[in-house]
């Protein structure tokens, strides 16, 4: 299930014929990034592509003596451009679109029309994007966080159908239960499959592939964290758009490095180190420079003494020049990343972010760290905002939270009032009441213990403790325990086939899927892509996972997606429980310890005094305490301290 190979195969197929003629490749705005990510200029030249240009380029010279390959989308603008091209010597194309092109082809120039299902951006072999980046004029959402913008829904359904067709997969579909958008997209994809039954008539497999549609808002934490692997760090700080990075604002940058290409297909160093952490990356770049210096000595004029030396020099010089350009690119990139990391105190901010997203250092310690960094003058406003949102998500259900105070401190320390509203927007659309899963493993005593144990293993360093929620979902899926109640099958009859479900019976019980395509409505991240690469390595040949999303986010694009969404004005107001808690209580009159055991509440300290009370909430065991650390050991230690303090 190599998504890069699938698109590369399509491009090779379309430019190979006729094989003995010089050709021109015409693209539109939709297909240009797909081609640039999947192939190189050298590969196109090997198939006699003399020129690659945009079909809407009105200044292009006319070359009627050359053959032409047009690879365009099915938008109205693209069809109009093709019609103009024919009058002046698809996703799935509709009959009317083909008829329109035929009517415009008055000179009978078109010899053949083919469909290539490359309607997505192949970023890595296991990662694709639909490149749907919301803007002020085009939103992903409808009027709520559970409804689609119709254009975004159509684009997502078409893109997902193209992925399935290019990989020759007819999947069983599961979706996140609390996401109306995930279910709606699943229904649309299923409709496309049924409407094009002949296209999806693939040879059945013993275990059908699985399409798992999930929602970004069920895990709003991952896109808000600072990243420390090469590809993710570049995207977070500088941004990667279709494999290109803009360095034009870097001080004293050389002209040829103002915009660089960063693709694993054409950059061996990047392919090898794209998932290295920041520390290992520095050592790798240093070794790259050392190797280049050693080669420079071998290419020096003083080293060329014989005919054999001259021959070697001529053969190796192109590769030597390419290596020189690569060294300059990565040294410049590493230098800029280091400069910004130091200037913005990203290491300090990241440590607090990881504490908020992981097992935590306790509410009192986390609150103090957040307030300290928000007040710091050399922390950028965008990073202060991220810290406040992470704090609000983490401690939304804590009786001692200070979310309103933290939000108010933002506006006093460089964050605009409009941007500060994002704290409330995130809580309203992706808060504890909207998420279906226990994101922080702090809902009850058992998940807290699991969180503590999880924090003891597999942590590379303090800046990379966080593991995306997607990893937990896949772990349960491959164990055959992903509950249909939380992730139902779009077709209930398919639940009996197993596919990671917990309700399969007979010979299908415990059957795990072999090919899984995960699509994230609202965009995925490079951190999750890195996690998928690890999962695939662990699975070996027993199963394969492919990740895709409406786009690939960094923190800026994720927050921009939310603040530009046409949500109701009430989404910018504090959630009811936050406003109520803030107006009716203060830190001094809350219990030092509050333990809920079924319908019984045990309270130690606070304005209400100490005692045992009957509660109407019987949803299980929950713990809330100021300064209480995650983990069973800390829970009982704090309980003992609270009782002693009361005595």
C-alpha positions in Angstrom: 0.0 0.0 0.0 2.6 2.5 -1.2 0.8 5.7 -2.0 3.8 7.3 -3.7 4.3 4.3 -5.9 0.6 4.4 -6.9 0.7 8.0 -8.2 4.2 7.6 -9.7 2.9 4.6 -11.7 0.0 6.7 -13.0 2.3 9.5 -14.1 4.7 7.1 -15.8 1.8 5.5 -17.6 0.4 8.7 -18.9 3.7 10.2 -20.2 5.0 7.0 -21.7 2.8 7.1 -24.8 3.6 7.7 -27.5 7.1 6.5 -26.6 9.0 7.8 -29.6 7.8 11.4 -29.6 8.8 14.6 -27.8 5.9 15.7 -25.6 4.5 18.6 -23.6 2.9 17.9 -20.2 0.1 20.4 -19.3 -1.2 20.6 -15.7 -3.6 22.7 -13.8 -3.5 24.2 -10.3 -5.1 21.1 -8.9 -2.7 18.5 -10.3 0.6 20.4 -10.3 1.4 19.6 -6.6 0.5 15.9 -7.1 3.0 15.5 -10.0 5.7 17.5 -8.2 5.5 15.3 -5.1 5.5 12.0 -7.1 8.1 12.5 -9.8 11.1 14.5 -10.8 12.1 16.6 -13.8 14.8 14.0 -14.7 12.2 11.2 -14.7 9.9 13.2 -17.0 12.8 14.0 -19.3 13.5 10.3 -19.6 10.1 9.9 -21.1 10.8 12.8 -23.6 8.7 15.4 -21.8 10.2 18.5 -23.3 8.1 21.0 -21.4 5.9 21.0 -18.3 3.6 24.0 -18.0 0.3 25.2 -16.6 -2.7 24.8 -18.9 -4.0 28.2 -17.9 -0.8 30.0 -18.9 -2.0 32.3 -21.6 1.6 33.4 -22.6 2.7 30.0 -23.5 4.1 29.6 -27.1 2.1 27.6 -29.5 3.8 24.3 -30.5 1.4 22.4 -32.7 4.2 20.1 -33.9 4.5 18.5 -30.4 2.4 15.8 -28.8 0.6 16.9 -25.7 -0.4 15.1 -22.4 -3.0 17.0 -20.3 -3.4 15.9 -16.7 -6.1 18.1 -15.1 -8.8 18.0 -12.5 -12.5 18.0 -13.3 -13.2 21.6 -12.1 -15.1 24.0 -14.4 -11.9 26.2 -14.8 -9.8 23.2 -15.9 -12.4 22.0 -18.4 -12.7 25.5 -19.8 -8.9 25.7 -20.2 -8.8 22.4 -22.1 -11.7 23.5 -24.3 -9.7 26.7 -25.1 -6.7 24.6 -25.9 -8.6 22.5 -28.3 -10.5 25.4 -29.9 -7.3 27.2 -30.8 -4.8 24.6 -32.3 -11.1 13.6 -13.1 -11.6 12.5 -10.7 -14.3 10.4 -12.3 -15.3 12.3 -15.5 -19.0 12.7 -16.0 -20.6 12.0 -19.3 -21.4 15.6 -19.8 -17.8 16.7 -19.2 -16.6 14.3 -21.9 -19.3 15.5 -24.3 -18.2 19.1 -23.7 -14.6 18.3 -24.6 -15.7 16.4 -27.7 -17.8 19.4 -28.8 -14.8 21.7 -28.4 -12.5 19.3 -30.3 -13.5 20.6 -33.8 -10.1 19.7 -35.3 -10.2 16.1 -33.9 -6.9 16.6 -32.0 -7.8 14.3 -29.1 -6.8 10.7 -29.8 -7.7 9.2 -26.4 -9.2 10.2 -23.1 -8.1 8.2 -20.0 -9.0 8.4 -16.3 -6.1 8.4 -13.8 -7.1 8.3 -10.1 -4.3 10.5 -8.8 -6.5 13.1 -7.1 -4.5 13.5 -4.0 -1.0 14.5 -2.8 1.3 11.6 -2.1 3.7 12.9 0.6 5.2 9.7 1.9 4.7 6.1 1.0 2.3 5.9 4.0 0.9 9.5 4.0 -1.4 11.4 1.7 -3.2 14.7 1.8 -6.1 16.1 -0.1 -4.5 19.6 0.2 -7.8 21.1 1.4 -6.5 24.0 3.4 -9.3 26.2 4.8 -9.1 29.9 4.3 -11.2 32.9 5.1 -13.4 32.2 2.0 -13.4 28.4 2.0 -14.1 26.5 5.3 -14.0 22.9 6.1 -17.0 23.2 8.4 -20.7 24.1 8.0 -22.4 26.1 10.7 -21.3 23.7 13.4 -18.2 21.5 14.1 -20.3 18.4 13.2 -21.4 19.5 9.7 -19.5 19.8 6.4 -19.1 22.6 4.0 -20.6 21.0 0.9 -17.6 21.8 -1.3 -15.2 20.3 1.3 -17.4 17.1 1.6 -17.4 16.6 -2.2 -13.6 17.1 -2.5 -13.0 14.7 0.4 -15.3 12.0 -1.0 -13.6 12.3 -4.5 -10.1 12.3 -3.0 -10.8 9.2 -0.9 -12.4 7.4 -3.8 -9.3 8.2 -5.9 -7.0 6.7 -3.1 -9.1 3.5 -3.1 -9.2 3.2 -6.8 -5.4 3.8 -7.2 -4.7 1.1 -4.6 -7.4 -1.2 -5.9 -9.2 -1.4 -2.6 -12.9 -1.9 -1.9 -13.0 -1.4 1.9 -15.3 -2.0 4.8 -15.9 1.4 6.4 -15.9 2.3 10.1 -16.2 5.7 11.6 -15.9 7.6 14.9 -19.4 7.5 16.5 -19.5 11.1 17.9 -18.3 12.7 14.6 -21.2 13.5 12.3 -18.6 14.6 9.7 -16.9 11.2 9.8 -20.2 9.3 9.3 -21.3 11.7 6.5 -18.1 11.2 4.6 -18.3 7.4 5.0 -21.8 7.5 3.5 -20.6 9.6 0.6 -17.7 7.3 -0.1 -19.9 4.3 0.1 -22.3 6.0 -2.4 -19.4 6.6 -4.8 -18.4 2.9 -4.5 -21.9 1.7 -5.2 -22.4 4.2 -8.1 -19.2 3.0 -9.8 -19.5 -0.7 -9.1 -17.6 -1.6 -12.3 -14.6 0.5 -11.3 -14.5 -1.1 -7.8 -14.8 -4.6 -9.1 -11.6 -5.9 -7.6 -10.6 -9.4 -6.8 -11.9 -10.1 -3.2 -9.4 -10.9 -0.5 -9.8 -13.2 2.5 -9.8 -10.2 4.8 -11.3 -7.1 3.2 -9.4 -3.8 3.7 -10.6 -1.4 6.3 -11.3 2.4 5.9 -11.3 4.0 9.3 -12.6 7.6 9.3 -11.8 9.6 12.4 -12.1 13.3 13.4 -9.3 15.7 14.2 -11.4 17.2 17.0 -11.3 14.0 19.0 -7.6 14.7 19.4 -7.0 18.5 19.4 -3.8 18.1 21.4 -1.4 16.6 18.8 -1.5 19.5 16.3 -0.9 22.0 19.1 2.4 20.6 20.3 5.9 21.7 19.4 7.6 19.1 17.2 11.2 17.8 17.3 11.6 15.4 14.4 13.1 16.9 11.2 10.1 16.9 8.9 7.6 17.9 11.6 9.9 20.6 13.0 10.4 22.2 9.6 6.6 22.2 9.0 5.9 23.6 12.4 8.4 26.5 12.2 8.7 27.3 8.5 5.9 25.3 6.8 6.1 22.7 4.0 3.9 23.3 1.0 3.9 20.5 -1.6 7.5 19.6 -0.7 8.8 23.2 -0.9 10.0 25.4 2.0 10.2 29.2 1.8 13.4 30.6 3.3 13.1 34.1 1.8 12.8 35.7 5.2 15.9 34.0 6.6 18.6 36.6 7.4 21.5 36.7 4.8 20.1 33.8 2.9 21.8 33.1 -0.5 19.5 33.7 -3.5 19.5 30.1 -4.7 18.3 29.0 -1.2 15.3 31.4 -0.9 13.0 28.5 -1.8 14.2 24.9 -1.4 12.7 21.5 -2.2 12.4 19.0 0.7 11.3 15.7 -0.7 12.5 12.2 0.4 12.2 11.0 -3.3 14.9 13.4 -4.5 16.9 14.0 -1.3 18.6 10.9 0.2 19.7 12.8 3.3 16.2 14.0 4.1 14.8 10.5 3.4 17.2 9.0 5.9 16.7 11.6 8.6 13.2 13.0 8.3 12.1 11.3 11.5 15.3 12.0 13.5 15.0 14.2 16.6 16.6 17.6 16.8 19.7 16.4 18.7 20.5 13.5 16.4 19.8 15.7 13.4 22.6 18.1 14.4 25.1 15.2 14.5 23.8 14.0 11.1 24.2 17.4 9.4 27.7 17.7 10.9 28.7 14.3 9.4 27.2 15.4 6.0 29.5 18.5 6.0 32.5 16.3 7.0 31.8 13.9 4.2 31.5 16.8 1.7 34.8 18.3 2.9 36.5 14.9 2.3 35.1 14.7 -1.2 36.1 18.3 -1.9 39.8 17.3 -1.3 39.5 14.4 -3.7 38.1 16.7 -6.4 40.8 19.3 -5.9 43.0 20.0 -9.0 46.1 18.8 -7.1 44.5 15.3 -6.9 44.1 15.0 -10.7 47.4 13.6 -12.0 46.6 10.8 -14.4 44.0 10.0 -17.2 42.2 7.8 -14.7 41.9 10.7 -12.2 40.5 12.9 -15.0 38.0 10.2 -15.9 37.0 9.7 -12.3 36.6 13.5 -11.9 34.3 13.8 -14.9 32.1 10.9 -13.8 31.8 12.1 -10.2 31.5 15.8 -10.7 27.7 15.9 -11.3 27.1 13.9 -8.1 29.6 16.2 -6.3 27.8 19.3 -7.4 24.5 17.8 -6.3 26.0 16.9 -2.9 27.2 20.5 -2.5 23.8 21.9 -3.1 22.3 19.4 -0.7 24.8 20.3 2.0 24.1 24.0 1.6 20.4 23.4 1.8 20.4 21.4 5.0 23.1 23.6 6.7 20.9 26.7 6.0 17.8 24.9 7.2 19.4 23.6 10.4 20.9 27.0 11.1 17.5 28.7 10.8 15.7 26.1 12.9 18.4 26.5 15.6 18.1 30.3 15.6 14.3 30.2 16.0 14.4 27.5 18.7 16.7 29.6 20.7 15.0 32.9 20.0 11.5 31.7 20.9 12.6 29.5 23.9 10.9 26.5 22.2 12.6 24.0 24.5 11.2 25.7 27.6 7.7 25.9 26.1 7.8 22.3 24.8 8.7 20.9 28.2 5.5 22.5 29.6 3.5 21.3 26.6 4.6 17.7 27.1 3.7 17.9 30.8 0.2 19.1 29.9 -0.3 16.5 27.2 1.3 13.6 29.1 1.2 12.3 32.6 1.5 15.9 33.9 3.3 17.5 36.8 0.2 18.2 38.8 -2.2 21.1 38.5 -0.4 23.5 40.7 3.0 23.0 39.0 1.5 23.1 35.5 -0.5 26.2 36.2 2.6 28.0 37.5 4.7 27.0 34.5 2.0 28.1 32.1 1.5 31.5 33.8 5.3 32.0 33.9 5.7 31.5 30.2 2.7 33.6 29.2 4.2 36.5 31.2 7.6 36.0 29.6 8.3 38.8 27.0 10.4 36.6 24.7 7.8 33.9 24.1 5.8 34.6 20.9 2.1 35.3 21.3 1.2 32.2 19.2 3.1 29.9 21.6 1.5 31.5 24.6 -1.9 30.8 23.0 -1.1 27.2 22.5 0.0 26.7 26.1 -3.3 28.3 27.3 -5.4 26.0 25.1 -3.4 22.9 26.2 -3.9 23.9 29.8 -7.7 24.4 29.3 -8.0 21.0 27.6 -6.1 19.3 30.3 -7.8 20.7 33.3 -11.3 21.5 32.0 -12.8 19.0 34.4 -10.7 19.9 37.4 -12.6 21.7 40.1 -9.6 23.9 40.7 -8.9 25.0 37.2 -8.0 28.6 36.4 -9.0 28.7 32.7 -10.6 32.1 32.8 -7.6 33.6 34.6 -5.2 32.1 32.1 -7.3 33.3 29.2 -7.4 36.8 30.6 -3.6 36.8 31.1 -3.2 36.2 27.4 -4.6 39.6 26.4 -2.3 41.3 28.9 0.7 39.7 27.4 0.6 40.3 23.7 -2.2 38.0 22.5 -5.1 39.8 20.8 -8.6 39.5 22.2 -9.7 37.8 18.9 -7.0 35.2 19.1 -7.7 34.6 22.8 -11.2 33.5 21.9 -9.6 30.3 20.5 -9.4 29.0 24.0 -13.2 29.0 24.3 -13.7 27.8 20.7 -11.5 24.8 21.2 -13.2 23.9 24.5 -16.7 24.2 22.8 -15.9 22.1 19.7 -13.2 19.7 21.0 -13.6 19.8 24.8 -14.2 16.9 27.2 -18.0 16.9 26.4 -17.4 16.7 22.7 -14.6 14.0 22.6 -15.7 10.4 22.7 -12.3 9.1 24.1 -10.4 9.7 27.3 -7.6 11.8 25.7 -5.6 12.5 28.9 -6.2 9.1 30.7 -7.4 11.0 33.7 -11.2 10.2 33.7 -10.9 7.6 36.4 -8.5 5.8 38.8 -7.8 3.0 36.3 -7.0 5.2 33.4 -4.7 7.3 35.6 -2.8 4.2 36.6 -2.5 3.2 32.9 -1.2 6.7 32.1 1.4 6.4 34.8 2.7 3.0 33.6 2.6 4.2 30.0 4.8 7.1 30.9 7.6 4.7 32.1 8.3 3.1 28.7 9.2 4.1 25.2 10.1 7.7 26.0 13.1 9.0 24.1 13.4 12.3 26.0 11.3 14.8 27.9 10.3 16.6 24.6 8.9 13.6 22.9 6.9 11.9 25.6 3.5 12.5 23.9 2.0 9.7 21.8 -0.9 10.6 19.4 -4.3 9.2 20.4 -4.3 7.5 17.0 -1.7 5.0 18.2 -3.9 3.8 21.0 -6.8 3.4 18.6 -4.8 1.3 16.2 -3.4 -0.8 19.1 -6.9 -1.7 20.2 -7.9 -2.3 16.5 -5.2 -4.8 15.9 -6.0 -6.6 19.1 -9.5 -7.1 17.8 -11.0 -5.0 20.7 -12.1 -1.8 19.0 -15.7 -1.4 20.2 -18.5 -1.1 17.6 -20.2 1.2 20.1 -17.4 3.8 19.7 -16.4 3.0 16.1 -19.4 1.5 14.3 -19.4 -0.2 10.9 -21.2 1.9 8.3 -22.8 -1.4 7.1 -23.8 -3.3 10.4 -23.7 -6.6 8.5 -19.9 -6.1 8.1 -19.4 -6.3 11.8 -19.5 -10.0 11.7 -16.4 -10.1 9.5 -14.2 -9.1 12.5 -11.8 -6.4 11.2 -10.7 -5.3 14.6 -14.2 -5.3 16.1 -15.2 -6.8 19.4 -18.5 -8.3 18.4 -17.4 -10.8 15.7 -18.4 -14.4 16.3 -17.2 -17.8 15.2 -14.2 -18.1 12.9 -14.1 -14.3 12.5 -13.7 -13.6 16.2 -10.5 -11.7 16.8 -9.7 -11.4 13.1 -7.6 -8.4 12.5 -7.4 -6.3 9.3 -4.4 -6.6 7.1 -4.8 -3.3 5.1 -6.0 -0.3 7.1 -6.5 3.2 5.5 -7.0 5.8 8.3 -8.5 9.1 7.1 -8.6 12.1 9.5 -11.4 14.6 8.8 -9.9 18.0 9.7 -6.3 17.2 8.9 -3.5 15.0 10.2 0.0 15.8 11.3 3.6 14.7 10.7 3.8 13.5 14.3 1.0 11.0 13.5 2.7 10.1 10.2 5.9 9.3 12.2 3.8 7.1 14.6 2.3 5.3 11.6 5.8 4.5 10.2 6.7 3.0 13.6 3.4 0.9 13.7 4.2 -0.4 10.2 7.7 -1.5 11.2 6.3 -3.3 14.3 3.6 -5.0 12.2 6.1 -6.2 9.6 4.4 -8.0 6.8 1.3 -9.0 8.8 -0.6 -5.7 8.2 -0.1 -2.3 6.7 -1.5 1.1 7.7 -1.9 4.2 5.4 -2.7 7.6 6.9 -4.4 10.5 5.1 -6.3 13.7 5.9 -7.9 16.7 4.4 -4.5 18.4 4.9 -1.3 18.1 7.0 -1.5 20.6 9.8 1.0 22.5 11.9 -0.3 24.4 14.9 -0.9 27.6 13.0 -3.0 26.0 10.2 -5.0 24.0 12.8 -6.0 27.1 14.8 -6.6 29.1 11.6 -9.0 26.3 10.5 -11.0 26.8 13.7 -11.0 30.6 13.9 -12.1 31.0 10.3 -14.9 28.4 10.6 -18.5 29.9 10.4 -19.5 28.7 13.9 -22.2 30.4 15.9 -21.1 33.4 18.0 -21.7 31.4 21.1 -18.7 29.2 20.4 -16.4 32.1 21.4 -18.0 32.2 24.9 -16.7 30.0 27.8 -18.5 26.6 28.1 -21.3 26.7 30.7 -19.4 24.5 33.2 -16.3 26.7 32.9 -18.2 30.0 33.5 -20.2 28.4 36.4 -17.1 27.1 38.1 -15.2 30.4 37.7 -18.1 32.5 39.1 -19.1 30.4 42.0 -15.9 29.1 43.5 -12.3 30.0 44.2 -9.2 28.0 44.9 -9.5 28.6 48.7 -13.0 27.1 49.1 -12.5 24.0 47.1 -11.8 20.6 48.7 -8.2 19.5 49.0 -9.4 16.1 47.9 -12.6 15.0 46.2 -13.1 11.2 45.7 -16.2 9.9 43.8 -17.1 6.2 44.5 -20.2 5.3 42.5 -23.0 7.3 44.2 -20.9 8.2 47.2 -18.7 11.4 47.4 -15.8 11.6 49.9 -14.6 15.2 50.4 -11.6 16.3 52.5 -11.3 20.1 53.4 -12.9 23.0 51.5 -15.7 25.3 52.3 -18.2 22.4 52.5 -16.2 20.7 55.2 -15.1 17.1 55.4 -17.6 14.3 55.1 -19.2 11.5 53.1 -22.1 12.6 50.9 -24.5 10.9 48.5 -24.1 12.0 44.9 -26.4 11.8 41.9 -23.4 11.0 39.6 -22.8 7.3 39.6 -20.6 7.0 36.6 -17.7 5.2 38.3 -14.6 6.3 40.2 -13.1 9.7 39.6 -10.5 11.8 41.4 -10.0 15.5 41.5 -7.4 17.1 43.7 -5.3 20.2 43.5 -1.7 19.3 42.7 -2.5 15.6 42.3 -0.2 13.8 40.0 -1.3 11.1 37.6 -0.8 7.5 38.7 -2.1 5.3 41.4 0.9 5.8 43.7 0.5 9.6 43.8 -3.3 9.2 44.3 -3.0 7.3 47.5 0.0 9.4 48.7 -2.1 12.6 48.3 -5.1 11.0 50.1 -3.0 10.2 53.1 -1.5 13.8 53.2 -5.0 15.2 53.0 -6.3 13.2 55.9 -3.3 14.0 58.0 -3.6 17.7 57.2 -7.3 17.7 58.2 -6.4 15.9 61.5 
